[in-house]
Amino acid sequence: MFRKLGFLAAMLVVVLAAGTVTGQADTGGRRSYTGTIDGADYRVEVPDRWNGTLVLFSHPYYPEGLPAFGIGLSLRAETETWLLGHGYALAGSDFQGRTGAVYDRAPVDQLALLDWFDSNVGHPRRTVASGQSMGAALSVLLAERNPGRFDGVLAMCGPLDLNGSWNISLDVTFAISTLLAPGQDIELVRPSDPAGSAAALRAAVAQALTTPAGRARLALAGAVGNVPDWYSAHQPRPTALVDRIQALAAAADVYVSTFGPTGRVDLERRAGGNPSWNIGIDYRHQFARSAGRDLVAEAYRAAGLDLDADLNRLGGAPRIAPDPAALGWMYRFGVPRGSTPVPVLTLHNTADVAGPDHERWYAGQVARHGDPARLRQLFVGRATHCAFSAAEEIVALRTLLTRIEAGSWPNTAPGRLNSAAVGLGADFQLVFDFPTFVDAPRPPAFTAMHPPVFLRPST
């Protein structure tokens, strides 16, 4: 998911031609650098009174065709202002290629930017890898594979198992195609007409919303991927059955329009084939573990449909195999081990379309391969994607920095975190809502959560 276009436009910087040396400007109280390293544009901000800490930001997934609006260095512009005002240096690469699944290229470009910073600004006393959405997973991977370069990780709203996330997208689109568009020639992987296949999936969803039977089957398609039935950061969770399924449809559109057939083109070009599969997947078992099974049961009762019959349809539909080399590429670049060589703090919305179930999976990885004492997971009670205020982002970062400095986590009880966020003032309480593309003030909403099971883990 990409950030609000208006915010990106406000962050627009002058990008120098490829291969040029660094540009530097004094912007009043800080030095601003822009340039290009090996084809990747970058931006660096260093306050005049630098405190020695560098926050290296990895940006989210940008769909192909998204205009270049500049390089953001945090989730929210207000966070950048606060960090620079408190002495933190900020840096971020736009990554060579910029859009799509830049999983292999992003770590190379971020490390090259760290090298540039060491040579041209100074060696940081400590370096934090921070990232949003795809960038959250990349930040975890950066620290795991380069432990000597980082002191901590802040991973916000991350689909931390990137390979598993693409498999979930396949599951949702496979279920939509099987249940709502039977007999149609929809190519979910290796598409020859990606736009046509995506349009057919969207049309099937739109038609399904018009009837009780269609809504029930749409709920089942969402359930195999734990798609949430709440999609507004500014509105409370819906309670009526029809409203819940309409919200689920809006959330599922991310899997159809961004990570469906059109997104597959870029992924498969980079990976050298299709890395996703559902051979051997028991959708009946997957549904039984889903957080959405109660919604499905209610919808099928309302429609008078046979749920068992539709589960059999999913179970009997032809399956999709991966290309082995492409699957290997995904495991190499898109699956963290959970080794936690440095403290990791994750931040996730409770009804994020990039589900909080990733957090449960990652905690399991850490329990097997890392140090659980180095992991702290925070949740914010909102829907949509990356719906955090600057206050919540700052409080999370301060919590991580305290862990780095003190060697132990501070009190992260939700009430304490919410009080700290309130203390930052009204200017830091805006939250962006993807469905409406609107910013609005929302009270801090840190909360406790036990995430559902991640249904398609890579390990």
C-alpha positions as CSV (number, residue, x, y, z in Angstrom):
1,M,0.0,0.0,0.0
2,F,1.2,3.5,-0.7
3,R,0.9,6.6,1.4
4,K,-1.4,9.5,0.9
5,L,-0.5,11.1,-2.4
6,G,-1.0,14.6,-1.0
7,F,1.6,13.9,1.7
8,L,4.0,12.5,-0.8
9,A,3.6,15.6,-3.0
10,A,4.4,17.7,0.1
11,M,7.5,15.7,0.6
12,L,8.7,16.2,-3.0
13,V,12.4,16.9,-3.3
14,V,14.5,17.8,-6.3
15,V,16.0,14.5,-7.6
16,L,19.4,14.8,-9.2
17,A,20.2,13.1,-12.4
18,A,21.4,9.5,-12.1
19,G,25.1,9.2,-11.3
20,T,25.6,12.8,-10.0
21,V,27.3,13.5,-6.7
22,T,25.4,14.6,-3.6
23,G,23.5,17.8,-3.5
24,Q,23.5,19.7,-0.1
25,A,21.3,22.5,1.1
26,D,21.0,24.3,4.4
27,T,17.3,24.5,5.1
28,G,17.4,26.3,8.4
29,G,18.5,24.2,11.4
30,R,19.5,21.2,9.3
31,R,21.4,20.0,6.3
32,S,19.4,18.3,3.5
33,Y,21.1,16.0,1.0
34,T,19.7,14.4,-2.1
35,G,21.4,12.4,-4.8
36,T,21.6,9.1,-6.5
37,I,23.6,6.0,-5.7
38,D,23.8,3.3,-8.4
39,G,20.5,4.4,-9.8
40,A,18.6,4.7,-6.5
41,D,17.6,8.2,-5.4
42,Y,18.0,9.1,-1.8
43,R,17.2,11.8,0.7
44,V,19.0,12.6,4.0
45,E,18.2,15.2,6.7
46,V,20.7,16.0,9.4
47,P,19.9,18.5,12.2
48,D,22.6,21.0,13.1
49,R,22.5,19.5,16.6
50,W,22.6,15.9,15.7
51,N,22.3,13.6,18.7
52,G,24.2,10.7,17.0
53,T,21.2,8.6,16.1
54,L,20.2,7.8,12.5
55,V,16.8,6.5,11.6
56,L,16.9,4.7,8.2
57,F,13.4,4.5,6.7
58,S,12.3,1.9,4.2
59,H,9.2,2.9,2.2
60,P,6.1,0.8,1.5
61,Y,5.1,-1.1,-1.6
62,Y,4.4,1.3,-4.5
63,P,2.3,-0.1,-7.3
64,E,3.7,0.4,-10.8
65,G,2.6,3.7,-12.3
66,L,2.6,5.6,-9.1
67,P,4.1,9.1,-9.8
68,A,7.3,10.0,-8.1
69,F,6.4,12.3,-5.2
70,G,9.7,12.4,-3.3
71,I,11.1,10.4,-0.5
72,G,9.4,10.3,2.8
73,L,11.5,9.5,5.9
74,S,8.7,8.4,8.3
75,L,5.1,7.3,8.1
76,R,3.9,10.8,8.8
77,A,5.3,14.2,8.0
78,E,4.7,15.4,11.6
79,T,7.0,12.6,12.8
80,E,9.8,13.8,10.6
81,T,9.4,17.3,12.0
82,W,9.4,16.0,15.6
83,L,12.5,13.7,15.0
84,L,14.5,16.5,13.3
85,G,13.6,18.9,16.1
86,H,14.8,16.4,18.7
87,G,18.2,15.9,17.0
88,Y,17.6,12.7,15.0
89,A,19.1,12.3,11.6
90,L,16.9,10.7,8.9
91,A,17.7,8.9,5.7
92,G,16.0,6.8,3.1
93,S,16.5,5.4,-0.4
94,D,13.8,5.3,-3.0
95,F,15.3,2.0,-4.2
96,Q,16.4,1.3,-7.7
97,G,13.2,0.7,-9.7
98,R,11.2,2.3,-6.9
99,T,7.9,0.5,-7.5
100,G,6.8,-3.1,-7.1
101,A,8.4,-6.0,-5.2
102,V,11.9,-4.5,-4.8
103,Y,12.8,-7.1,-2.1
104,D,16.2,-7.9,-3.6
105,R,17.2,-4.4,-4.5
106,A,16.1,-2.5,-1.4
107,P,18.6,-3.9,1.1
108,V,21.5,-3.2,-1.3
109,D,20.4,0.4,-1.7
110,Q,19.8,1.0,2.0
111,L,23.2,-0.4,2.9
112,A,24.8,1.8,0.2
113,L,23.1,4.8,1.7
114,L,24.5,3.9,5.1
115,D,28.0,3.7,3.6
116,W,27.4,7.1,2.0
117,F,26.3,8.5,5.4
118,D,29.4,7.2,7.1
119,S,31.6,8.8,4.5
120,N,29.9,12.2,4.1
121,V,28.1,12.9,7.4
122,G,29.7,10.8,10.1
123,H,29.3,7.4,11.7
124,P,26.1,7.2,13.8
125,R,26.3,6.3,17.5
126,R,23.3,4.1,16.9
127,T,21.2,3.3,13.8
128,V,17.6,2.3,13.8
129,A,15.9,0.6,10.8
130,S,12.4,1.8,10.5
131,G,9.8,0.8,7.8
132,Q,6.2,0.9,6.8
133,S,4.3,-2.0,5.3
134,M,6.7,-3.7,2.8
135,G,9.4,-1.5,4.3
136,A,8.7,-3.0,7.7
137,A,9.6,-6.5,6.5
138,L,12.6,-5.1,4.7
139,S,13.8,-3.4,7.9
140,V,13.5,-6.7,9.8
141,L,15.5,-8.5,7.1
142,L,18.1,-5.7,6.9
143,A,18.9,-6.1,10.6
144,E,18.9,-9.9,10.6
145,R,21.3,-10.1,7.7
146,N,23.5,-7.1,8.7
147,P,23.5,-7.2,12.5
148,G,26.6,-5.1,12.9
149,R,25.0,-2.1,11.1
150,F,21.8,-1.7,13.2
151,D,20.9,-1.2,16.9
152,G,17.1,-1.7,16.6
153,V,14.1,-2.1,14.3
154,L,10.7,-0.4,14.2
155,A,8.5,-2.4,11.9
156,M,5.1,-0.7,11.3
157,C,2.1,-2.5,9.7
158,G,4.3,-5.0,8.1
159,P,3.3,-8.1,6.1
160,L,6.4,-9.6,7.7
161,D,6.1,-12.9,5.8
162,L,6.2,-11.4,2.3
163,N,6.1,-14.8,0.7
164,G,3.1,-15.9,2.8
165,S,1.4,-12.6,2.0
166,W,1.5,-13.3,-1.7
167,N,0.1,-16.8,-1.0
168,I,-2.7,-15.3,1.0
169,S,-3.5,-13.0,-2.0
170,L,-3.6,-16.1,-4.2
171,D,-6.0,-17.8,-1.8
172,V,-8.4,-14.9,-1.8
173,T,-8.4,-14.4,-5.5
174,F,-8.6,-18.2,-6.1
175,A,-11.7,-18.4,-3.8
176,I,-13.3,-15.4,-5.5
177,S,-12.7,-16.9,-9.0
178,T,-13.9,-20.4,-7.9
179,L,-17.0,-19.3,-6.0
180,L,-18.1,-16.1,-7.7
181,A,-16.8,-16.4,-11.3
182,P,-17.0,-20.1,-12.2
183,G,-16.2,-20.9,-15.7
184,Q,-14.5,-17.6,-16.5
185,D,-11.0,-17.5,-17.9
186,I,-9.3,-15.6,-15.0
187,E,-5.5,-15.9,-14.9
188,L,-4.4,-15.6,-11.2
189,V,-0.7,-16.2,-12.0
190,R,1.4,-15.9,-15.1
191,P,-1.3,-13.6,-16.6
192,S,-1.4,-12.9,-20.3
193,D,-4.1,-10.2,-19.7
194,P,-3.6,-9.0,-16.1
195,A,-5.9,-6.0,-16.4
196,G,-8.7,-8.2,-17.8
197,S,-8.3,-10.8,-15.1
198,A,-8.3,-8.1,-12.4
199,A,-11.4,-6.5,-13.9
200,A,-13.2,-9.8,-14.0
201,L,-12.4,-10.4,-10.3
202,R,-13.7,-6.9,-9.4
203,A,-16.8,-7.4,-11.4
204,A,-17.5,-10.7,-9.6
205,V,-17.1,-9.0,-6.2
206,A,-19.4,-6.2,-7.2
207,Q,-22.1,-8.6,-8.4
208,A,-21.7,-10.7,-5.3
209,L,-22.5,-7.7,-3.0
210,T,-26.0,-7.5,-4.6
211,T,-27.4,-10.8,-3.3
212,P,-27.3,-12.7,0.0
213,A,-25.8,-15.8,-1.7
214,G,-23.1,-13.7,-3.3
215,R,-22.3,-11.9,0.0
216,A,-22.0,-15.3,1.8
217,R,-19.6,-16.7,-0.8
218,L,-17.6,-13.4,-0.7
219,A,-17.3,-13.8,3.1
220,L,-16.0,-17.3,2.6
221,A,-13.4,-16.0,0.1
222,G,-12.3,-13.4,2.6
223,A,-12.1,-15.9,5.4
224,V,-9.5,-18.1,3.7
225,G,-7.2,-15.1,4.0
226,N,-8.3,-13.6,7.3
227,V,-9.5,-10.5,5.4
228,P,-11.0,-8.1,8.0
229,D,-14.6,-7.0,8.0
230,W,-13.7,-3.5,9.2
231,Y,-12.0,-1.0,6.8
232,S,-12.3,2.5,8.1
233,A,-9.8,4.2,10.4
234,H,-12.3,6.9,11.2
235,Q,-15.5,4.8,11.8
236,P,-16.3,2.2,14.4
237,R,-16.4,-1.5,13.5
238,P,-19.6,-2.2,11.6
239,T,-22.1,-4.6,13.2
240,A,-24.8,-5.3,10.6
241,L,-24.0,-8.3,8.4
242,V,-24.3,-6.5,5.1
243,D,-22.1,-3.7,6.3
244,R,-19.5,-6.1,7.6
245,I,-19.3,-7.9,4.2
246,Q,-19.2,-4.6,2.3
247,A,-16.2,-3.6,4.5
248,L,-14.6,-7.0,3.8
249,A,-15.1,-6.5,0.1
250,A,-13.3,-3.1,0.3
251,A,-10.4,-4.8,2.1
252,A,-10.3,-7.7,-0.3
253,D,-9.9,-5.3,-3.2
254,V,-6.3,-4.8,-2.1
255,Y,-5.6,-8.4,-2.9
256,V,-7.5,-8.1,-6.2
257,S,-6.3,-4.8,-7.5
258,T,-2.8,-4.3,-6.0
259,F,-1.6,-7.9,-5.3
260,G,-3.8,-9.7,-7.8
261,P,-3.0,-10.4,-11.5
262,T,-1.6,-6.9,-12.2
263,G,0.8,-7.0,-9.3
264,R,1.9,-10.5,-10.3
265,V,3.4,-9.2,-13.5
266,D,6.1,-7.2,-11.6
267,L,6.6,-10.0,-9.0
268,E,7.1,-12.7,-11.5
269,R,9.4,-10.6,-13.6
270,R,11.7,-10.0,-10.6
271,A,11.4,-13.6,-9.2
272,G,11.8,-15.3,-12.6
273,G,8.4,-16.9,-12.5
274,N,5.5,-17.5,-10.2
275,P,6.5,-18.1,-6.6
276,S,3.0,-18.7,-5.2
277,W,1.0,-22.0,-4.9
278,N,-2.0,-23.7,-3.4
279,I,-1.1,-27.3,-4.3
280,G,-1.8,-29.4,-1.2
281,I,-3.7,-26.6,0.6
282,D,-6.7,-27.8,2.5
283,Y,-9.1,-24.9,2.4
284,R,-11.6,-26.6,4.7
285,H,-8.8,-26.8,7.3
286,Q,-7.8,-23.2,6.5
287,F,-11.3,-22.0,7.0
288,A,-11.6,-23.9,10.3
289,R,-8.7,-21.8,11.7
290,S,-9.9,-18.5,10.2
291,A,-10.8,-15.4,12.3
292,G,-13.7,-15.0,9.8
293,R,-15.5,-18.3,10.3
294,D,-18.3,-16.8,12.5
295,L,-19.1,-14.1,9.9
296,V,-19.3,-16.8,7.2
297,A,-21.6,-19.0,9.3
298,E,-23.9,-16.1,9.8
299,A,-23.9,-15.1,6.1
300,Y,-24.6,-18.7,5.0
301,R,-27.5,-19.0,7.4
302,A,-28.9,-15.7,6.1
303,A,-28.6,-16.9,2.5
304,G,-29.8,-20.4,3.1
305,L,-26.8,-21.8,1.4
306,D,-24.8,-25.1,2.1
307,L,-21.4,-24.1,3.4
308,D,-20.1,-27.6,3.2
309,A,-20.9,-27.7,-0.5
310,D,-18.9,-24.5,-1.2
311,L,-16.0,-25.8,0.8
312,N,-16.1,-28.9,-1.4
313,R,-16.0,-26.6,-4.5
314,L,-12.9,-25.0,-3.2
315,G,-11.3,-28.3,-2.3
316,G,-12.0,-29.7,-5.8
317,A,-10.9,-26.8,-7.9
318,P,-7.7,-27.1,-10.0
319,R,-4.6,-25.9,-8.2
320,I,-1.7,-23.7,-9.0
321,A,2.0,-24.8,-8.7
322,P,5.0,-22.5,-8.1
323,D,8.0,-22.2,-10.3
324,P,10.8,-23.6,-8.1
325,A,13.4,-20.9,-8.9
326,A,10.9,-18.1,-8.2
327,L,9.9,-19.7,-4.9
328,G,13.6,-19.9,-4.0
329,W,13.9,-16.2,-4.8
330,M,11.1,-15.4,-2.4
331,Y,12.6,-17.4,0.4
332,R,15.9,-15.7,-0.1
333,F,14.5,-12.1,-0.1
334,G,11.1,-12.2,1.5
335,V,11.1,-14.5,4.6
336,P,12.7,-13.3,7.9
337,R,14.1,-16.0,10.2
338,G,13.3,-14.2,13.4
339,S,16.9,-14.2,14.7
340,T,16.5,-10.8,16.5
341,P,20.2,-9.8,16.7
342,V,18.9,-6.4,17.9
343,P,15.7,-5.3,19.6
344,V,12.6,-5.3,17.4
345,L,9.4,-3.4,18.0
346,T,6.4,-4.0,15.8
347,L,3.3,-1.8,15.5
348,H,0.1,-3.1,13.8
349,N,-3.5,-2.1,13.5
350,T,-5.9,-4.7,14.9
351,A,-7.9,-4.8,11.6
352,D,-5.2,-4.1,9.1
353,V,-5.6,-5.6,5.7
354,A,-2.0,-6.7,6.0
355,G,-3.2,-8.7,8.9
356,P,-1.9,-8.6,12.5
357,D,-1.7,-12.4,12.1
358,H,1.8,-11.7,10.6
359,E,2.8,-10.6,14.1
360,R,1.8,-14.0,15.6
361,W,3.8,-15.7,12.9
362,Y,6.8,-13.6,13.5
363,A,6.7,-14.1,17.3
364,G,6.8,-17.8,16.6
365,Q,9.8,-17.3,14.4
366,V,11.5,-15.4,17.2
367,A,10.6,-18.1,19.7
368,R,12.4,-20.7,17.5
369,H,15.3,-18.7,16.2
370,G,15.8,-15.6,18.2
371,D,15.5,-14.0,21.7
372,P,11.8,-13.3,22.7
373,A,13.1,-10.7,25.2
374,R,14.2,-8.6,22.3
375,L,10.8,-8.5,20.7
376,R,7.9,-6.2,21.8
377,Q,4.7,-6.1,19.7
378,L,2.2,-3.2,20.0
379,F,-1.3,-2.9,18.6
380,V,-3.5,0.0,17.7
381,G,-7.3,-0.5,17.6
382,R,-8.1,0.7,14.1
383,A,-8.9,-0.6,10.7
384,T,-7.5,-0.1,7.1
385,H,-3.7,-0.1,6.6
386,C,-0.9,1.8,8.6
387,A,-3.5,3.9,10.3
388,F,-1.3,5.4,12.9
389,S,-1.0,9.0,14.1
390,A,2.4,10.7,14.4
391,A,1.9,10.5,18.2
392,E,1.6,6.7,18.0
393,E,4.6,6.4,15.7
394,I,6.7,8.6,17.9
395,V,5.7,6.8,21.1
396,A,6.6,3.5,19.5
397,L,10.0,4.8,18.4
398,R,10.7,6.3,21.8
399,T,9.9,2.9,23.3
400,L,12.4,1.2,21.1
401,L,15.1,3.8,21.8
402,T,14.6,3.3,25.5
403,R,15.1,-0.5,25.1
404,I,18.2,0.1,23.1
405,E,19.7,2.5,25.7
406,A,18.5,0.8,28.9
407,G,18.7,-2.8,27.8
408,S,15.1,-3.6,28.9
409,W,11.7,-2.6,27.7
410,P,9.8,0.2,29.4
411,N,6.2,-0.2,30.6
412,T,4.2,-0.7,27.4
413,A,0.8,-1.1,28.9
414,P,-1.8,0.4,26.5
415,G,-3.0,3.0,28.9
416,R,0.5,4.3,29.6
417,L,1.3,4.4,25.8
418,N,-2.0,6.3,25.1
419,S,-1.2,8.9,27.8
420,A,2.2,9.4,26.3
421,A,0.7,9.9,22.9
422,V,-1.8,12.4,24.2
423,G,1.0,14.3,25.8
424,L,2.5,15.1,22.4
425,G,-0.4,17.4,21.6
426,A,-3.2,17.9,19.2
427,D,-1.0,18.5,16.2
428,F,0.3,14.9,16.3
429,Q,-3.1,13.1,16.4
430,L,-4.1,13.0,12.8
431,V,-4.8,9.6,11.2
432,F,-5.1,8.9,7.5
433,D,-8.0,6.8,6.2
434,F,-7.3,4.9,3.0
435,P,-11.0,4.4,2.0
436,T,-11.7,8.2,2.0
437,F,-8.1,9.5,1.5
438,V,-8.8,11.9,4.4
439,D,-6.8,12.9,7.5
440,A,-8.8,13.4,10.7
441,P,-7.9,13.6,14.4
442,R,-8.4,10.4,16.3
443,P,-7.6,9.7,19.9
444,P,-4.6,7.4,20.6
445,A,-5.8,3.8,20.5
446,F,-3.0,1.5,21.8
447,T,-4.7,-1.8,22.9
448,A,-4.0,-5.4,23.8
449,M,-4.4,-8.0,21.2
450,H,-3.9,-11.8,20.7
451,P,-3.6,-12.0,16.9
452,P,-5.3,-14.8,14.9
453,V,-3.3,-17.6,13.4
454,F,-1.5,-16.7,10.1
455,L,-3.1,-19.1,7.6
456,R,-0.3,-19.5,5.1
457,P,3.0,-19.3,6.8
458,S,6.2,-19.8,4.9
459,T,7.8,-21.7,7.8
